[in-house]
Amino acid sequence: MNHAISIILGTVAIYLALFFHVAFKPKISRRLIGGAAAAALAVGLVFYGFCFASLGEHGILAVLNTCSAVCKLFVGEGSADAIAASPLMESVLVQIIFSALSFLGIFATTGAAVSAIGAGFLRRARLYLQRRKTLAVITPLNPNTVAFARELIGDGKTAVVFVDETPNPDCVSAANEIGCVIRSDAAALAPTGAFLRSLGLRKGERKLHLFALSADRYRNRKHAEDFLQALQEAQIATSQTGLTIFAEEDATETAFSQGDYTYGTVLCVNEESMAARLLLQKAPLYETMCFDETGKATEDFHALVIGSGKVGQAVMKQIVMNGQFCGSNFRMTVFDPVFDAVTGRFRYECDQLFRHFHVDIHNADARSREMFAFLSDTWQRLHYIVVCTGSDSSNREVCRQLSHFLAMRGSDLPLYICSTRGIQKITQTDVTDWDIFTPQVLCTDEMDRMAMQLNHAYCGNQKSPRENWADCDYFSRMSSRASADYAPAFLKMAGISAGTVPEGSWVSGELLENMAISEHERWCAFHYCMGFRPMTKEEFDSRCRTYLEEKAKDPATRYRIGKDVRARIHCCLIPWEELDELSARENAVTGKSVDYKQMDRNNVLTLPELLKG
C-alpha cells in the first residue's frame, strides 16, 4: 500500500514539476522547487525527530535515523515502516502531514531532474503553449538582444526563440528567466523545414519575424538566405514573414524584398543609422522651434555636432533632413580634429549637402580654445547639441565641460550623447537613457506603419498599403520613412498638441502653404543626404526626348522624366517658387497634369490618416 502511494505521489509530482516549468518563467519555477525542497527539509527534520523520539530511541540514534529519513524523502522513500510504531502515526492529521512531506520531497527532486534533463521537452512544450503568438527568431544571443527580447515579450503577443552556436551562459540564464527558447542545433543554425516545424510554423498559420543582429554582416546575410529558402520550401506565405537585418542597406534590402519569393517586410539597418534615427524620434528638432500662426518658424535653427565618425555622419544627415522649416535659416556646426581624415566618402557621396546647406567645419577638438570661443559667441542661439566622438570617455569629458559652461550662463539646453549602444539625454539635473535595441527601432510594424500609409497615398491605386510597400524599391522606402519621421512637426507648426488627431481638411490657406514649403525643403534635404543633385536643363530635355521614344513603344510606359535614381538626379531639387514652371514644362511633354506643389500639400493633408494608424 505504501509503495502504491509512493508511486502515485511520484507521478503527480512529475506532472506538476513539468507544468510549473512550462507554464511559468524559469525564475518562478525554480523558486517553487527551491521552496518545496526547503520546506521538505525543515518539516522533515521536525516531523521525523518527534517520531523517532516518541519511539524512545537513544538520542544519537534518533538523530541519525532522522537525517537518514529526511534524505530518503528526496529519493521517494518515506521511511513509513521505520515510524509506523510511533504513537504520533495513529493520528489522521499526522498521516496527512507525512504524505504531504513525502510529496514535497519527491516534487523537489523531480523538479530538479526536469530542469536538468527535460530541456528538449520543455522547449517544445513552451513553444506549443505559445503557438498562437507571433514568433520572433533572434540571432545571436547577447546582452543587447536579451534586452530587446524582454521588450518584445512584454506585449504578451510575442514568443522568442534565440539561435546561437555558442550561447553565453550568463545570457542563457537571462533568456530563460523571461521564458525564451534557445536553439544551438544544426537545424536551427542552418534553418531547415524540420526547424520550422519544430517552431510550430505552418502554411497560413502564425507569423514569424527573423532578427539577424550579429556584428558579422556576412553571417546575417547567410542566415537570412538559408531561412528564406527554408520558408519557401515549406510554402510559408510571404505575408507571414518579416526580416530585420544588420547589413549593408541598399543591396541587402533589395535582395530580400524584390524577387519571386521574399520576406513580407524587410528592414535593413546598422547601429549608426538606428542611433541617429532614435535620437531624432526621442528628441525631435521641431520641439526646439517656435512657429507663428501661419506655420512659419520665428527663429533660425542652429545645431552643434561634436564628432564626425560613422555615428556623427548619420546624425548630421538626420539633422539636415529634419531641421528644415519655412521661415528659418538652417545652420550646423561640426567640431572634430580628424574631420577631413574620416569623412572622405561622406563628403564625396553627399557633396550636395555641403553645397546647399550652411555647414561650418572646425577641425578642432571639442575641448579646445576654438570650441569655447565659438560657444561664447553662439550659445544663446544654439538649439541642439549632439556629442558623438566614438569614445565613451571622450563623450563624458566633453559633456562635463559643456554642461559646466552652459550652467555658468544659466542655459538649460540639454546635451545628447549618441553612440552605437543608444542615446543619453543630459540636463543639469538628470540623465535619461534610450537603448537602440528596442521594438521602436527594430520592428518594421513600429517603424513603417506611417511610411506605408504615405507611400500608399502617393501611389493612388487600388492595392493595399502592404502591397504597394512590397512593390517599392529601397530608395522609395527610405523616402517614405524620412517623410513619416518629419510628419509630427506639422502638428507643432499648426499649434496642435502632440497626440491630437486633426479631422478632415485640417489646414488651409497660408498655413497649408507654409507647411507645404517646409515639406518641400525637407524633401530636398533628404535627397541631398542621399547623394542626389539637381537635374540640369540639358538633362531634363534629354530625358523628355527619351520619354517620347518610350511612349511611342509603350503608351503605358512608367519612364520618369524628372527622376533618375541610378544617376542620383531629380528635377524637383529647386526652390519652391520654381515648381509651377517645372510642372508646366513636364506636362507639356507628357500631356498629364502633374502639380509638384500640390504633392507637397497632399503630404501635409494626409497627416490625419497617418496618425489614426
JODADA-V262484 format. One record per backbone hydrogen bond with DSSP energy under -0.5 kcal/mol. NH is the residue of the N-H (numbers start at 1). CO is the residue of the C=O. Records with the same first field share a line. If there is no record, write none. Layout:
NH = CO  CO
This chain:
5 = 1
6 = 2
7 = 3
8 = 4
9 = 5
10 = 6
11 = 7
12 = 8
13 = 9
14 = 10
15 = 11
16 = 12
17 = 13
18 = 14
19 = 15
20 = 16
21 = 17
22 = 18
23 = 19
24 = 20
26 = 176
28 = 25
29 = 25
30 = 26
31 = 27
32 = 28
33 = 29
34 = 30
35 = 31
36 = 32
37 = 33
38 = 34
39 = 35
40 = 36
41 = 37
42 = 38
43 = 39
44 = 40
45 = 41
46 = 42
47 = 43
48 = 44
49 = 45
50 = 46
51 = 47
52 = 48
53 = 49
54 = 50
55 = 51
56 = 53
57 = 52
62 = 58
63 = 59
64 = 60
65 = 61
66 = 62
67 = 63
68 = 64
69 = 65
70 = 66
71 = 67
72 = 68
73 = 69
74 = 70  71
75 = 72
76 = 73
77 = 72
78 = 76
83 = 79  80
84 = 80  81
86 = 83
89 = 86
90 = 87
91 = 88
95 = 91
96 = 92
97 = 93
98 = 94
99 = 95
100 = 96
101 = 97
102 = 98
103 = 99
104 = 100
105 = 101
106 = 102
107 = 103
108 = 104
109 = 105
110 = 106
111 = 107
112 = 108
113 = 109
114 = 110
115 = 111
116 = 112
117 = 113
118 = 114
122 = 118
123 = 119
124 = 120
125 = 121
126 = 122
127 = 123
128 = 124
129 = 125
130 = 126
131 = 128
133 = 130
134 = 157
135 = 207
136 = 134  159
137 = 135  209
138 = 136  161
139 = 211
142 = 140
146 = 142
147 = 143
148 = 144
149 = 145
150 = 146
151 = 147
152 = 148
153 = 149
154 = 150
155 = 152
156 = 153
159 = 134
161 = 136
162 = 181
163 = 138
164 = 183
167 = 164
168 = 141
172 = 168
173 = 169
174 = 170
175 = 171
176 = 172
177 = 173
178 = 174  175
179 = 176
180 = 175
181 = 160
183 = 162
188 = 185
189 = 185
190 = 186
191 = 188
192 = 187
196 = 192
197 = 193
198 = 194
199 = 195  196
200 = 197
201 = 196
202 = 200  205
205 = 202
208 = 240
209 = 135
210 = 242
211 = 137
212 = 210  244
213 = 139  211
217 = 215
220 = 216
221 = 217
222 = 218
223 = 219
224 = 220
225 = 221
226 = 222
227 = 223
228 = 224
229 = 225
230 = 226
231 = 227
232 = 228
233 = 229
234 = 230
235 = 232
236 = 231
240 = 237
241 = 238
242 = 208
243 = 265
244 = 210
245 = 267
246 = 212
247 = 245  269
252 = 248
253 = 249
254 = 250
255 = 251
256 = 252
257 = 253
258 = 254
263 = 256
264 = 238
265 = 241
267 = 243
269 = 245  267
274 = 270
275 = 271
276 = 272
277 = 273
278 = 274
279 = 275
280 = 276
281 = 277
282 = 278
283 = 279
287 = 284
288 = 285
289 = 286
292 = 296
295 = 292
297 = 326
298 = 290
301 = 329
303 = 331
304 = 384
305 = 333
306 = 386
307 = 305  335
309 = 388
313 = 309
314 = 310
315 = 311
316 = 312
317 = 313
318 = 314
319 = 315
320 = 316
321 = 317
322 = 318
323 = 319
325 = 323
328 = 325
330 = 328
331 = 301
332 = 358
333 = 303
334 = 360
335 = 305
336 = 362
339 = 336
342 = 338  339
343 = 339
347 = 343
348 = 344
349 = 345
350 = 346
351 = 348
353 = 350  528
354 = 350
355 = 351
356 = 352
357 = 353
358 = 330
359 = 357
360 = 332  358
362 = 334
363 = 361
364 = 362
368 = 365
372 = 368
373 = 369
374 = 370
375 = 371
376 = 372
377 = 373  374
378 = 374
379 = 375
381 = 378
382 = 378  379
383 = 302
384 = 302
386 = 304
387 = 416
388 = 306  386
395 = 391
396 = 392
397 = 393
398 = 394
399 = 395
400 = 396
401 = 397
402 = 398
403 = 399
404 = 400
405 = 401
406 = 402
407 = 403
408 = 404
409 = 405  406
410 = 407
411 = 406
415 = 426
416 = 385
417 = 424
418 = 387  416
419 = 422
423 = 434
424 = 417
425 = 432
426 = 415  424
427 = 425  430
432 = 425
434 = 423
436 = 421
438 = 436
441 = 438
442 = 438
443 = 439
447 = 443
448 = 444
449 = 445
452 = 448
453 = 449
454 = 450
455 = 451
456 = 452
457 = 453
458 = 454
459 = 455
460 = 456
468 = 464
469 = 465
470 = 466
471 = 467
472 = 468  469
477 = 473
478 = 474
479 = 475
480 = 476
481 = 477
482 = 478
483 = 479
484 = 480
485 = 481
486 = 482
487 = 483
488 = 484
489 = 486
490 = 487
491 = 488
492 = 488
493 = 489
494 = 490
495 = 491  492
496 = 491
500 = 497
502 = 500
506 = 504
511 = 508
512 = 508
513 = 509
514 = 510
515 = 511
516 = 512
517 = 513
518 = 514
519 = 515
520 = 516
521 = 517
522 = 518
523 = 519
524 = 520
525 = 521
526 = 522
527 = 523
528 = 524
529 = 525
530 = 526
531 = 528
532 = 527
533 = 568
535 = 570
540 = 536
541 = 537
542 = 538
543 = 539
544 = 540
545 = 541
546 = 542
547 = 543
548 = 544
549 = 545
550 = 546
551 = 547
552 = 548
553 = 549
554 = 550
557 = 554
561 = 559
564 = 569
568 = 564
569 = 564
570 = 533
571 = 562
573 = 570
574 = 572
578 = 575
579 = 576
582 = 578
583 = 579
584 = 580
585 = 581
586 = 582
587 = 583
588 = 584
589 = 585  586
590 = 586
591 = 587
599 = 595
600 = 596
601 = 597
602 = 598
603 = 599
604 = 600
605 = 601
606 = 602
607 = 604
608 = 605
609 = 606
610 = 606
611 = 607
612 = 608
613 = 609  610
